[in-house]
Amino acid sequence: MSVDALTVRRIAQLARIAVRDDEVPHLQGELNAMLAFVEQLSEVNVDGVEPMTSVTPMAMKKRADVVDDGGIADDIVKNAPATENHFFLVPKVVE
């Protein structure tokens, strides 16, 4: 698969990146090189290879799923202009 100049401009538009006309050929080459590498990876035989998340075997560290207030309610609301019982007070916006 190869990318043409029109596709480069479309990708730039979707990514909201401003690309000058003189940059298009360079980006076209870069994108084509990336796609060629991906095609090269698809040729690798991975039969019998288990998926992995890390190169070293490890178990995920887990903590207990306990609901608490974090013990820092005073710190959270100390910069608020108005509070009451560890809650933020805000003006009424809906009548």
Backbone as XML, in Angstrom:
<?xml version="1.0"?>
<chain id="A" units="angstrom">
  <residue number="1" name="MET">
    <atom name="N" x="0.849" y="-1.180" z="0.000"/>
    <atom name="CA" x="0.000" y="0.000" z="0.000"/>
    <atom name="C" x="0.891" y="1.237" z="0.000"/>
  </residue>
  <residue number="2" name="SER">
    <atom name="N" x="0.524" y="2.206" z="-0.798"/>
    <atom name="CA" x="1.281" y="3.455" z="-0.806"/>
    <atom name="C" x="0.320" y="4.635" z="-0.673"/>
  </residue>
  <residue number="3" name="VAL">
    <atom name="N" x="0.863" y="5.719" z="-0.196"/>
    <atom name="CA" x="0.084" y="6.926" z="0.059"/>
    <atom name="C" x="0.422" y="7.956" z="-1.012"/>
  </residue>
  <residue number="4" name="ASP">
    <atom name="N" x="-0.603" y="8.565" z="-1.573"/>
    <atom name="CA" x="-0.355" y="9.621" z="-2.559"/>
    <atom name="C" x="-0.476" y="10.990" z="-1.876"/>
  </residue>
  <residue number="5" name="ALA">
    <atom name="N" x="-0.197" y="12.047" z="-2.620"/>
    <atom name="CA" x="-0.199" y="13.404" z="-2.063"/>
    <atom name="C" x="-1.575" y="13.806" z="-1.554"/>
  </residue>
  <residue number="6" name="LEU">
    <atom name="N" x="-2.609" y="13.384" z="-2.251"/>
    <atom name="CA" x="-3.972" y="13.717" z="-1.825"/>
    <atom name="C" x="-4.285" y="13.074" z="-0.472"/>
  </residue>
  <residue number="7" name="THR">
    <atom name="N" x="-3.823" y="11.843" z="-0.277"/>
    <atom name="CA" x="-4.046" y="11.158" z="0.994"/>
    <atom name="C" x="-3.265" y="11.831" z="2.118"/>
  </residue>
  <residue number="8" name="VAL">
    <atom name="N" x="-2.069" y="12.296" z="1.829"/>
    <atom name="CA" x="-1.276" y="13.022" z="2.839"/>
    <atom name="C" x="-2.023" y="14.273" z="3.275"/>
  </residue>
  <residue number="9" name="ARG">
    <atom name="N" x="-2.564" y="15.012" z="2.333"/>
    <atom name="CA" x="-3.319" y="16.229" z="2.680"/>
    <atom name="C" x="-4.563" y="15.885" z="3.492"/>
  </residue>
  <residue number="10" name="ARG">
    <atom name="N" x="-5.224" y="14.783" z="3.156"/>
    <atom name="CA" x="-6.425" y="14.355" z="3.881"/>
    <atom name="C" x="-6.075" y="13.962" z="5.315"/>
  </residue>
  <residue number="11" name="ILE">
    <atom name="N" x="-4.994" y="13.228" z="5.481"/>
    <atom name="CA" x="-4.556" y="12.844" z="6.826"/>
    <atom name="C" x="-4.202" y="14.079" z="7.641"/>
  </residue>
  <residue number="12" name="ALA">
    <atom name="N" x="-3.519" y="15.024" z="7.031"/>
    <atom name="CA" x="-3.167" y="16.266" z="7.727"/>
    <atom name="C" x="-4.416" y="17.037" z="8.136"/>
  </residue>
  <residue number="13" name="GLN">
    <atom name="N" x="-5.410" y="17.046" z="7.266"/>
    <atom name="CA" x="-6.656" y="17.742" z="7.589"/>
    <atom name="C" x="-7.362" y="17.050" z="8.756"/>
  </residue>
  <residue number="14" name="LEU">
    <atom name="N" x="-7.428" y="15.720" z="8.729"/>
    <atom name="CA" x="-8.077" y="14.988" z="9.815"/>
    <atom name="C" x="-7.343" y="15.159" z="11.135"/>
  </residue>
  <residue number="15" name="ALA">
    <atom name="N" x="-6.023" y="15.285" z="11.066"/>
    <atom name="CA" x="-5.212" y="15.464" z="12.270"/>
    <atom name="C" x="-5.117" y="16.928" z="12.679"/>
  </residue>
  <residue number="16" name="ARG">
    <atom name="N" x="-5.721" y="17.799" z="11.904"/>
    <atom name="CA" x="-5.691" y="19.244" z="12.171"/>
    <atom name="C" x="-4.256" y="19.767" z="12.209"/>
  </residue>
  <residue number="17" name="ILE">
    <atom name="N" x="-3.462" y="19.312" z="11.227"/>
    <atom name="CA" x="-2.074" y="19.736" z="11.111"/>
    <atom name="C" x="-1.927" y="20.550" z="9.834"/>
  </residue>
  <residue number="18" name="ALA">
    <atom name="N" x="-1.353" y="21.730" z="9.955"/>
    <atom name="CA" x="-1.107" y="22.560" z="8.777"/>
    <atom name="C" x="0.120" y="22.024" z="8.051"/>
  </residue>
  <residue number="19" name="VAL">
    <atom name="N" x="-0.061" y="21.678" z="6.783"/>
    <atom name="CA" x="1.036" y="21.135" z="5.982"/>
    <atom name="C" x="1.178" y="21.998" z="4.734"/>
  </residue>
  <residue number="20" name="ARG">
    <atom name="N" x="2.390" y="22.538" z="4.566"/>
    <atom name="CA" x="2.652" y="23.334" z="3.368"/>
    <atom name="C" x="2.843" y="22.410" z="2.174"/>
  </residue>
  <residue number="21" name="ASP">
    <atom name="N" x="2.669" y="22.945" z="0.978"/>
    <atom name="CA" x="2.803" y="22.146" z="-0.240"/>
    <atom name="C" x="4.197" y="21.539" z="-0.386"/>
  </residue>
  <residue number="22" name="ASP">
    <atom name="N" x="5.226" y="22.257" z="0.064"/>
    <atom name="CA" x="6.586" y="21.733" z="-0.082"/>
    <atom name="C" x="6.896" y="20.626" z="0.934"/>
  </residue>
  <residue number="23" name="GLU">
    <atom name="N" x="6.055" y="20.446" z="1.950"/>
    <atom name="CA" x="6.251" y="19.389" z="2.943"/>
    <atom name="C" x="5.582" y="18.075" z="2.543"/>
  </residue>
  <residue number="24" name="VAL">
    <atom name="N" x="4.644" y="18.132" z="1.619"/>
    <atom name="CA" x="3.863" y="16.947" z="1.249"/>
    <atom name="C" x="4.738" y="15.800" z="0.745"/>
  </residue>
  <residue number="25" name="PRO">
    <atom name="N" x="5.689" y="16.028" z="-0.177"/>
    <atom name="CA" x="6.500" y="14.890" z="-0.645"/>
    <atom name="C" x="7.290" y="14.204" z="0.475"/>
  </residue>
  <residue number="26" name="HIS">
    <atom name="N" x="7.831" y="15.001" z="1.402"/>
    <atom name="CA" x="8.572" y="14.414" z="2.524"/>
    <atom name="C" x="7.645" y="13.567" z="3.393"/>
  </residue>
  <residue number="27" name="LEU">
    <atom name="N" x="6.475" y="14.091" z="3.735"/>
    <atom name="CA" x="5.522" y="13.345" z="4.555"/>
    <atom name="C" x="5.028" y="12.107" z="3.833"/>
  </residue>
  <residue number="28" name="GLN">
    <atom name="N" x="4.870" y="12.215" z="2.521"/>
    <atom name="CA" x="4.442" y="11.072" z="1.725"/>
    <atom name="C" x="5.478" y="9.945" z="1.837"/>
  </residue>
  <residue number="29" name="GLY">
    <atom name="N" x="6.743" y="10.293" z="1.735"/>
    <atom name="CA" x="7.802" y="9.301" z="1.884"/>
    <atom name="C" x="7.826" y="8.681" z="3.276"/>
  </residue>
  <residue number="30" name="GLU">
    <atom name="N" x="7.630" y="9.517" z="4.309"/>
    <atom name="CA" x="7.616" y="9.028" z="5.679"/>
    <atom name="C" x="6.467" y="8.045" z="5.901"/>
  </residue>
  <residue number="31" name="LEU">
    <atom name="N" x="5.278" y="8.413" z="5.443"/>
    <atom name="CA" x="4.121" y="7.534" z="5.613"/>
    <atom name="C" x="4.294" y="6.232" z="4.844"/>
  </residue>
  <residue number="32" name="ASN">
    <atom name="N" x="4.830" y="6.300" z="3.641"/>
    <atom name="CA" x="5.061" y="5.093" z="2.855"/>
    <atom name="C" x="6.091" y="4.188" z="3.528"/>
  </residue>
  <residue number="33" name="ALA">
    <atom name="N" x="7.105" y="4.767" z="4.168"/>
    <atom name="CA" x="8.097" y="3.966" z="4.891"/>
    <atom name="C" x="7.465" y="3.268" z="6.084"/>
  </residue>
  <residue number="34" name="MET">
    <atom name="N" x="6.583" y="3.960" z="6.795"/>
    <atom name="CA" x="5.893" y="3.346" z="7.934"/>
    <atom name="C" x="5.009" y="2.190" z="7.474"/>
  </residue>
  <residue number="35" name="LEU">
    <atom name="N" x="4.271" y="2.413" z="6.412"/>
    <atom name="CA" x="3.396" y="1.355" z="5.900"/>
    <atom name="C" x="4.199" y="0.165" z="5.394"/>
  </residue>
  <residue number="36" name="ALA">
    <atom name="N" x="5.345" y="0.408" z="4.796"/>
    <atom name="CA" x="6.197" y="-0.684" z="4.336"/>
    <atom name="C" x="6.703" y="-1.497" z="5.523"/>
  </residue>
  <residue number="37" name="PHE">
    <atom name="N" x="7.024" y="-0.833" z="6.626"/>
    <atom name="CA" x="7.473" y="-1.538" z="7.816"/>
    <atom name="C" x="6.354" y="-2.405" z="8.387"/>
  </residue>
  <residue number="38" name="VAL">
    <atom name="N" x="5.135" y="-1.877" z="8.415"/>
    <atom name="CA" x="3.997" y="-2.652" z="8.912"/>
    <atom name="C" x="3.759" y="-3.861" z="8.017"/>
  </residue>
  <residue number="39" name="GLU">
    <atom name="N" x="3.863" y="-3.683" z="6.717"/>
    <atom name="CA" x="3.720" y="-4.818" z="5.804"/>
    <atom name="C" x="4.808" y="-5.853" z="6.060"/>
  </residue>
  <residue number="40" name="GLN">
    <atom name="N" x="5.999" y="-5.399" z="6.356"/>
    <atom name="CA" x="7.101" y="-6.302" z="6.656"/>
    <atom name="C" x="6.813" y="-7.098" z="7.928"/>
  </residue>
  <residue number="41" name="LEU">
    <atom name="N" x="6.207" y="-6.463" z="8.920"/>
    <atom name="CA" x="5.859" y="-7.155" z="10.162"/>
    <atom name="C" x="4.800" y="-8.229" z="9.930"/>
  </residue>
  <residue number="42" name="SER">
    <atom name="N" x="3.898" y="-8.006" z="9.003"/>
    <atom name="CA" x="2.840" y="-8.986" z="8.753"/>
    <atom name="C" x="3.393" y="-10.270" z="8.142"/>
  </residue>
  <residue number="43" name="GLU">
    <atom name="N" x="4.603" y="-10.247" z="7.637"/>
    <atom name="CA" x="5.214" y="-11.438" z="7.053"/>
    <atom name="C" x="5.855" y="-12.338" z="8.104"/>
  </residue>
  <residue number="44" name="VAL">
    <atom name="N" x="5.991" y="-11.867" z="9.332"/>
    <atom name="CA" x="6.642" y="-12.638" z="10.389"/>
    <atom name="C" x="5.714" y="-13.760" z="10.842"/>
  </residue>
  <residue number="45" name="ASN">
    <atom name="N" x="6.262" y="-14.971" z="10.972"/>
    <atom name="CA" x="5.494" y="-16.117" z="11.436"/>
    <atom name="C" x="5.429" y="-16.081" z="12.958"/>
  </residue>
  <residue number="46" name="VAL">
    <atom name="N" x="4.223" y="-15.924" z="13.509"/>
    <atom name="CA" x="4.045" y="-15.842" z="14.953"/>
    <atom name="C" x="3.244" y="-17.028" z="15.489"/>
  </residue>
  <residue number="47" name="ASP">
    <atom name="N" x="3.176" y="-18.104" z="14.732"/>
    <atom name="CA" x="2.462" y="-19.293" z="15.200"/>
    <atom name="C" x="3.127" y="-19.822" z="16.465"/>
  </residue>
  <residue number="48" name="GLY">
    <atom name="N" x="2.315" y="-20.054" z="17.479"/>
    <atom name="CA" x="2.828" y="-20.595" z="18.735"/>
    <atom name="C" x="3.439" y="-19.562" z="19.668"/>
  </residue>
  <residue number="49" name="VAL">
    <atom name="N" x="3.433" y="-18.306" z="19.300"/>
    <atom name="CA" x="3.988" y="-17.258" z="20.155"/>
    <atom name="C" x="2.842" y="-16.638" z="20.952"/>
  </residue>
  <residue number="50" name="GLU">
    <atom name="N" x="2.965" y="-16.710" z="22.275"/>
    <atom name="CA" x="1.906" y="-16.169" z="23.126"/>
    <atom name="C" x="2.037" y="-14.652" z="23.233"/>
  </residue>
  <residue number="51" name="PRO">
    <atom name="N" x="0.909" y="-13.947" z="23.245"/>
    <atom name="CA" x="0.968" y="-12.488" z="23.431"/>
    <atom name="C" x="1.526" y="-12.155" z="24.810"/>
  </residue>
  <residue number="52" name="MET">
    <atom name="N" x="2.231" y="-11.035" z="24.906"/>
    <atom name="CA" x="2.787" y="-10.636" z="26.194"/>
    <atom name="C" x="2.628" y="-9.135" z="26.383"/>
  </residue>
  <residue number="53" name="THR">
    <atom name="N" x="2.644" y="-8.733" z="27.634"/>
    <atom name="CA" x="2.523" y="-7.314" z="27.953"/>
    <atom name="C" x="3.847" y="-6.733" z="28.415"/>
  </residue>
  <residue number="54" name="SER">
    <atom name="N" x="4.817" y="-7.602" z="28.711"/>
    <atom name="CA" x="6.111" y="-7.140" z="29.196"/>
    <atom name="C" x="7.164" y="-8.179" z="28.818"/>
  </residue>
  <residue number="55" name="VAL">
    <atom name="N" x="8.402" y="-7.769" z="28.776"/>
    <atom name="CA" x="9.473" y="-8.708" z="28.457"/>
    <atom name="C" x="9.887" y="-9.516" z="29.675"/>
  </residue>
  <residue number="56" name="THR">
    <atom name="N" x="9.496" y="-9.073" z="30.856"/>
    <atom name="CA" x="9.783" y="-9.826" z="32.074"/>
    <atom name="C" x="8.471" y="-10.273" z="32.692"/>
  </residue>
  <residue number="57" name="PRO">
    <atom name="N" x="8.384" y="-11.543" z="33.112"/>
    <atom name="CA" x="7.134" y="-12.008" z="33.723"/>
    <atom name="C" x="6.912" y="-11.322" z="35.065"/>
  </residue>
  <residue number="58" name="MET">
    <atom name="N" x="5.706" y="-10.858" z="35.274"/>
    <atom name="CA" x="5.392" y="-10.198" z="36.542"/>
    <atom name="C" x="3.889" y="-10.260" z="36.778"/>
  </residue>
  <residue number="59" name="ALA">
    <atom name="N" x="3.508" y="-10.152" z="38.023"/>
    <atom name="CA" x="2.100" y="-10.107" z="38.395"/>
    <atom name="C" x="1.721" y="-8.651" z="38.648"/>
  </residue>
  <residue number="60" name="MET">
    <atom name="N" x="0.508" y="-8.308" z="38.274"/>
    <atom name="CA" x="0.038" y="-6.941" z="38.488"/>
    <atom name="C" x="-0.152" y="-6.681" z="39.977"/>
  </residue>
  <residue number="61" name="LYS">
    <atom name="N" x="0.315" y="-5.549" z="40.446"/>
    <atom name="CA" x="0.101" y="-5.161" z="41.834"/>
    <atom name="C" x="-1.330" y="-4.662" z="41.954"/>
  </residue>
  <residue number="62" name="LYS">
    <atom name="N" x="-2.025" y="-5.170" z="42.935"/>
    <atom name="CA" x="-3.422" y="-4.776" z="43.118"/>
    <atom name="C" x="-3.625" y="-4.296" z="44.536"/>
  </residue>
  <residue number="63" name="ARG">
    <atom name="N" x="-4.533" y="-3.378" z="44.682"/>
    <atom name="CA" x="-4.900" y="-2.915" z="46.011"/>
    <atom name="C" x="-6.359" y="-3.254" z="46.237"/>
  </residue>
  <residue number="64" name="ALA">
    <atom name="N" x="-6.754" y="-3.256" z="47.473"/>
    <atom name="CA" x="-8.150" y="-3.550" z="47.799"/>
    <atom name="C" x="-9.045" y="-2.450" z="47.248"/>
  </residue>
  <residue number="65" name="ASP">
    <atom name="N" x="-10.177" y="-2.830" z="46.722"/>
    <atom name="CA" x="-11.137" y="-1.871" z="46.166"/>
    <atom name="C" x="-12.052" y="-1.394" z="47.291"/>
  </residue>
  <residue number="66" name="VAL">
    <atom name="N" x="-11.555" y="-0.431" z="48.063"/>
    <atom name="CA" x="-12.267" y="0.059" z="49.234"/>
    <atom name="C" x="-12.624" y="1.522" z="49.016"/>
  </residue>
  <residue number="67" name="VAL">
    <atom name="N" x="-13.863" y="1.861" z="49.320"/>
    <atom name="CA" x="-14.318" y="3.243" z="49.199"/>
    <atom name="C" x="-13.961" y="3.981" z="50.482"/>
  </residue>
  <residue number="68" name="ASP">
    <atom name="N" x="-13.236" y="5.092" z="50.341"/>
    <atom name="CA" x="-12.946" y="5.948" z="51.487"/>
    <atom name="C" x="-12.843" y="7.391" z="51.012"/>
  </residue>
  <residue number="69" name="ASP">
    <atom name="N" x="-12.722" y="8.301" z="51.947"/>
    <atom name="CA" x="-12.683" y="9.720" z="51.578"/>
    <atom name="C" x="-11.271" y="10.191" z="51.262"/>
  </residue>
  <residue number="70" name="GLY">
    <atom name="N" x="-10.302" y="9.333" z="51.359"/>
    <atom name="CA" x="-8.929" y="9.696" z="51.055"/>
    <atom name="C" x="-8.213" y="10.363" z="52.212"/>
  </residue>
  <residue number="71" name="GLY">
    <atom name="N" x="-8.965" y="10.784" z="53.216"/>
    <atom name="CA" x="-8.358" y="11.394" z="54.387"/>
    <atom name="C" x="-7.813" y="12.797" z="54.155"/>
  </residue>
  <residue number="72" name="ILE">
    <atom name="N" x="-8.137" y="13.415" z="53.029"/>
    <atom name="CA" x="-7.601" y="14.750" z="52.747"/>
    <atom name="C" x="-8.703" y="15.736" z="52.354"/>
  </residue>
  <residue number="73" name="ALA">
    <atom name="N" x="-9.907" y="15.503" z="52.900"/>
    <atom name="CA" x="-11.026" y="16.375" z="52.540"/>
    <atom name="C" x="-10.729" y="17.837" z="52.855"/>
  </residue>
  <residue number="74" name="ASP">
    <atom name="N" x="-10.073" y="18.106" z="53.976"/>
    <atom name="CA" x="-9.747" y="19.496" z="54.336"/>
    <atom name="C" x="-8.810" y="20.122" z="53.311"/>
  </residue>
  <residue number="75" name="ASP">
    <atom name="N" x="-7.829" y="19.353" z="52.835"/>
    <atom name="CA" x="-6.886" y="19.876" z="51.845"/>
    <atom name="C" x="-7.573" y="20.158" z="50.512"/>
  </residue>
  <residue number="76" name="ILE">
    <atom name="N" x="-8.545" y="19.350" z="50.152"/>
    <atom name="CA" x="-9.224" y="19.509" z="48.866"/>
    <atom name="C" x="-10.036" y="20.791" z="48.819"/>
  </residue>
  <residue number="77" name="VAL">
    <atom name="N" x="-10.732" y="21.107" z="49.892"/>
    <atom name="CA" x="-11.632" y="22.273" z="49.877"/>
    <atom name="C" x="-11.018" y="23.534" z="50.480"/>
  </residue>
  <residue number="78" name="LYS">
    <atom name="N" x="-9.757" y="23.498" z="50.905"/>
    <atom name="CA" x="-9.200" y="24.663" z="51.603"/>
    <atom name="C" x="-9.070" y="25.901" z="50.716"/>
  </residue>
  <residue number="79" name="ASN">
    <atom name="N" x="-8.943" y="25.753" z="49.395"/>
    <atom name="CA" x="-8.831" y="26.914" z="48.510"/>
    <atom name="C" x="-10.165" y="27.328" z="47.899"/>
  </residue>
  <residue number="80" name="ALA">
    <atom name="N" x="-11.227" y="26.643" z="48.243"/>
    <atom name="CA" x="-12.544" y="26.979" z="47.690"/>
    <atom name="C" x="-13.052" y="28.255" z="48.347"/>
  </residue>
  <residue number="81" name="PRO">
    <atom name="N" x="-13.754" y="29.095" z="47.570"/>
    <atom name="CA" x="-14.263" y="30.339" z="48.151"/>
    <atom name="C" x="-15.335" y="30.109" z="49.210"/>
  </residue>
  <residue number="82" name="ALA">
    <atom name="N" x="-16.134" y="29.036" z="49.061"/>
    <atom name="CA" x="-17.182" y="28.758" z="50.041"/>
    <atom name="C" x="-17.355" y="27.248" z="50.169"/>
  </residue>
  <residue number="83" name="THR">
    <atom name="N" x="-17.360" y="26.749" z="51.429"/>
    <atom name="CA" x="-17.527" y="25.318" z="51.674"/>
    <atom name="C" x="-18.451" y="25.111" z="52.864"/>
  </residue>
  <residue number="84" name="GLU">
    <atom name="N" x="-18.969" y="23.905" z="52.961"/>
    <atom name="CA" x="-19.772" y="23.526" z="54.118"/>
    <atom name="C" x="-19.680" y="22.008" z="54.275"/>
  </residue>
  <residue number="85" name="ASN">
    <atom name="N" x="-19.197" y="21.552" z="55.412"/>
    <atom name="CA" x="-19.045" y="20.122" z="55.699"/>
    <atom name="C" x="-18.285" y="19.389" z="54.601"/>
  </residue>
  <residue number="86" name="HIS">
    <atom name="N" x="-17.173" y="19.925" z="54.181"/>
    <atom name="CA" x="-16.317" y="19.336" z="53.138"/>
    <atom name="C" x="-16.983" y="19.282" z="51.769"/>
  </residue>
  <residue number="87" name="PHE">
    <atom name="N" x="-17.958" y="20.128" z="51.506"/>
    <atom name="CA" x="-18.585" y="20.233" z="50.189"/>
    <atom name="C" x="-18.336" y="21.630" z="49.650"/>
  </residue>
  <residue number="88" name="PHE">
    <atom name="N" x="-18.224" y="21.754" z="48.326"/>
    <atom name="CA" x="-18.094" y="23.051" z="47.678"/>
    <atom name="C" x="-19.468" y="23.697" z="47.616"/>
  </residue>
  <residue number="89" name="LEU">
    <atom name="N" x="-19.556" y="24.967" z="47.957"/>
    <atom name="CA" x="-20.799" y="25.711" z="47.802"/>
    <atom name="C" x="-20.694" y="26.524" z="46.512"/>
  </residue>
  <residue number="90" name="VAL">
    <atom name="N" x="-21.704" y="26.383" z="45.655"/>
    <atom name="CA" x="-21.706" y="27.100" z="44.380"/>
    <atom name="C" x="-23.025" y="27.845" z="44.240"/>
  </residue>
  <residue number="91" name="PRO">
    <atom name="N" x="-23.034" y="28.941" z="43.506"/>
    <atom name="CA" x="-24.297" y="29.668" z="43.337"/>
    <atom name="C" x="-25.279" y="28.865" z="42.500"/>
  </residue>
  <residue number="92" name="LYS">
    <atom name="N" x="-26.536" y="29.066" z="42.754"/>
    <atom name="CA" x="-27.596" y="28.401" z="42.009"/>
    <atom name="C" x="-27.605" y="28.959" z="40.578"/>
  </residue>
  <residue number="93" name="VAL">
    <atom name="N" x="-27.623" y="28.080" z="39.572"/>
    <atom name="CA" x="-27.585" y="28.522" z="38.188"/>
    <atom name="C" x="-28.849" y="28.180" z="37.430"/>
  </residue>
  <residue number="94" name="VAL">
    <atom name="N" x="-29.727" y="27.367" z="38.010"/>
    <atom name="CA" x="-30.979" y="26.993" z="37.346"/>
    <atom name="C" x="-32.127" y="27.499" z="38.191"/>
  </residue>
  <residue number="95" name="GLU">
    <atom name="N" x="-33.029" y="28.206" z="37.602"/>
    <atom name="CA" x="-34.203" y="28.722" z="38.333"/>
    <atom name="C" x="-35.349" y="27.750" z="38.269"/>
  </residue>
</chain>
